[in-house]
Amino acid sequence: MNKGATTALYLITPQRLDDPVAFAEQLKAALDSGGSDCVQLRLKDVCDDTIRRAADVLRPPTQERDVAFVMNDRPDLARETGCDGVHVGQDDTSYAEARALLGPDAIIGVTCKASRHLAIEAAEAGADYVAFGAFFGSTTKARTVHASPEILDWWSETTNVPCVAIGGITPGNCKPLIAAGADFLAVISAIWDHPVGPELAMAEFKHAIAEAER
C-alpha cells in the first residue's frame, strides 16, 4: 500500500460471514468496479477454522485482482493462509511481533485511533500504514475514540507513510477526509449494506472521491 494521487478504498469485511462463498460474489463485484487497493478480513467472535475457511475463499479472488488481502489481528493466521499482511490494533499483537512473524515484505498496518504519538511510533517502527478514527459514528464499534480530520492534515504534512481513515465513512461524508489527506477510506457497512448492492456503492464512492479531488 502506497501513497497515491487519488484516495482509494480499503474494504473491510463484515464481522460475521455465515456464507463466505456467497459473500465472495459480492466481493468480486465490488473489486471489479475498481477503486479499492486493499481488503481486510475482519471476523469477530469466531473460531480459527472459520477464519481460515473465509481466508481460503476470499483471498484468491482478491489477490487475482492485484488487490492486497490482509487479516485483522492475527499475524499467525495471516501467514498460515497466505495473506499479504495483517492489521493490528493497540490491544492486539504488537507491530514488532507481527513483523517478526511475517517478515520484511508483509504489509503491516497499525490502528492509532486519534493519537499522534502512536502514529509516530508506528511509522518509526516501520509500519506500512497507520489508521486513524473513528471519524463518524460507527455501527461496528459501540465504543471508540473520535478523531478529527485535522489529524489527517497533520499526518500528510509530517510523513510519507500512508494513512487510512475509518469509522462510519460514506460517500456523503468523506469529502473532508479526502481534503485533509486521507490516502485510504476504510469502509464496511456503506459497501456491504448498500440497498442496491456493492457495485453501486463503489460507484458512489468513486464519484464522491473524484468530486472531492477536483
Secondary structure, 3 states (H helix, E strand, C coil): CCCCCCCEEEEECCCCCCCHHHHHHHHHHHHHCCCEEEEEECCCCCCHHHHHHHHHHHHHHHHHCCCEEEEECCHHHHHHCCCCEEEECCCCCCHHHHHHHHCCCCEEEEEEECCHHHHHHHHHHCCCEEEEECCCCCCCCCCCCCCCCHHHHHHHHHCCCCEEEECCCCCCCCHHHHHHCCCEEEECHHHHCCCCCHHHHHHHHHHHHHHHCC
